[in-house]
Amino acid sequence: MSILIIVAGILGLNILMLLWATTRYKRCPSDRVLVIYGKIEGQETFRCLHGKAAFVWPVLQDYAYLDLTPSIIELDIQSISTKDGEELEGKAEFLVGISTEEGIMENAAKRLLALDRNGANLLAKQILATQLRNEVASATLDEFHQDRLAFNEAIAYSLNQELAAIGMTLYNSDLHNIRQR
């Protein structure tokens, strides 16, 4: 009888440990980045996973998700000066989101994890507005109008470089109704 109680206790304890372990095993869906932070091997303080799974140690580690759903950011261009002093106005739309590229994804964990979606979009909007202003200021009005595709590619490249610093990427940009003021 006592052996039966001991075996049942050990079996019950094993089942409880298995249930506990399954609650700490976190899977990351394809539309998110799983950020595990706390005590991580080596000097790292966090680890990013996309489309993978990991065990999150209780007390030593915690986790959060970053949403990969892209956002549309609209800019109203009131007055941007070109290199030759001409004023432009119009509208710009950008499709941005958190990157899953190694290195850039970690930047998102460092800089965006504490922000909600609106906060991250506001930060991206400020970067986009500043960088767009800088790019337009580095070109003349003729350069802007002559090769619009090359200008848009140069802007996209520049914007991607700046967005990568906060862990985001530019998926699409559209400058429309750009005209002289």
N, C-alpha and C positions, 0 to 999 in steps of 0.2 A: 504494500500500500504506500509506504513512504517513498519507495523508488519511483512509483507511478507519479506521485506528487512532484518529485524532483524533476523527472523527465518532462512532465507537463509544464513546470515552471521554466525549465530551460527552453523548451519549445516556444512558450509564450513570450519569453524574453527575446528570443531570436526573431520572432514575428514582429515584435515591437521595434526592434533595431532595424529590421528591413523596411518597415513602414516609415520610420524616422529618416532613414537614408534616402528613400524615394522622395520625400518632401524636400530634401536638400539638393537633389539632382535637378538642375535647371536646363531646359532646352530653349534654344533661341530660334524663334520663327524667322522666316526669310525676310520679313518686312521690318525687322528690328536688329539692333546690335545689343548684345548682352555685355554689360560692363560689370566685372567682378572686382571689388576693391577691398582693401584691408591688407592682411598679411598674405603676400604673394611671394613665390620663390624668387630668390635673388634680391636685387635692389628695387624691383618694381613695386609700385603701390596699387596697380590695377592691371587688368587684362581684358582685352576686347575680343569677343567672339561673334561671328556672324554665320548663322546656319549650322552651328555646332551645339554641343552640350558640355556641361562641366558640373562637377560636384562643388557646392559652395559650403565651406566649413562653417558651422555655427560658431558664434562668438568672435571668431577670427576674421571672418569675411562677411560681406553683404553684397547685394547685387542691385542693379537697376537696368532699365532698358532705354535705348535711344531709338526714337521712331524714324524710320527711313522714308516715310511718305514725303514726296516733294511738295514744296510750297511755291505758289506764284507770288512774286514780289513786284509791285507796280511802283514806278517812280514817275512823278510829274516833274518834267524838266522845265524849270521856269526861266533860267538864264545861265547858260554855260558859255564861257568865252573860248573861242578857238585861238590858235597860235597867232593868227593875224588880227585878233581883236574883235572878230565878228561874234555877235550874240546868237545862240541857238536856243530853241525851245521845242518842246514836244513831249512824247511819252516813251517810256521804256518798260518792258515786262521781262522778268527773269524767272526761270524755273530752277530752283535750287533745292538741295537736300543734303543730308548727311552722307558722307562718302563711306564706302566699305573697303576702300583701298588701304592697304597696310601703311602705317605711318600717319595717314590723314585721319583715319578712323580713330586713332589714339588721341589726335588733337581734339576731336569732338568730345571724347571722354573727359579730357582735361578742362575744356572750356565751355561745354554746353550741358553737361550732365545736371548741373544745379538749376539750369534755366528751363522754363516751360517752353512750349512751341512758339508762343508769341514773343517771348524774350529772345529766343534764337533767331526768329525771323527779323526782329527789330535790329539785332546786331548785324545780321547779313545785309539788311537794307542800308544801314549806315556805311558798311564797307563798299557795297555796290555803288552808292551815290558818290562817295569820295573818289573811288577808282574811276568811275565813268567820267567825272569832272576832270580828273588828271589826264585821262586818255584823250578826251576832246581837246583839252588845252595843249596837247602836244602835236596837234595836227592843224593844218590850215583848212580854210573852208573849201578850197579846191580839192585837197587831198580827201577830205570827208565826202565830197560829192562824186569825185572821179571813180574811185574804186570802193564802193560801199561794202562789197563782200569782204575784201581784204581788211577794211577798217573794222567790220564786225568781228572778224576772226581775231584781229589784234586785241580788241576789247575783251572778247571771250577768254583769250589766253591770259591776259592781265588779270581779269576778274577771278579766274580759276586759281591763279597763284595766290591772290589775297584771301580767297575763301578757304583755301587749303589750310591756312594758318589757324582757322577755327574749326576745321574738320568737315567743311562743307564742300560741295562741288556744284558747278554750274552745268545744268543739263541743256538749257536753251536760253537764248536771249533774242529779244525783238525790240529794235528801235524803230518806232513808227511815228509818222506825222512830225518828223524833225524838220524844222524850217528856221529861216533867219527871223530874228526878232525885229 
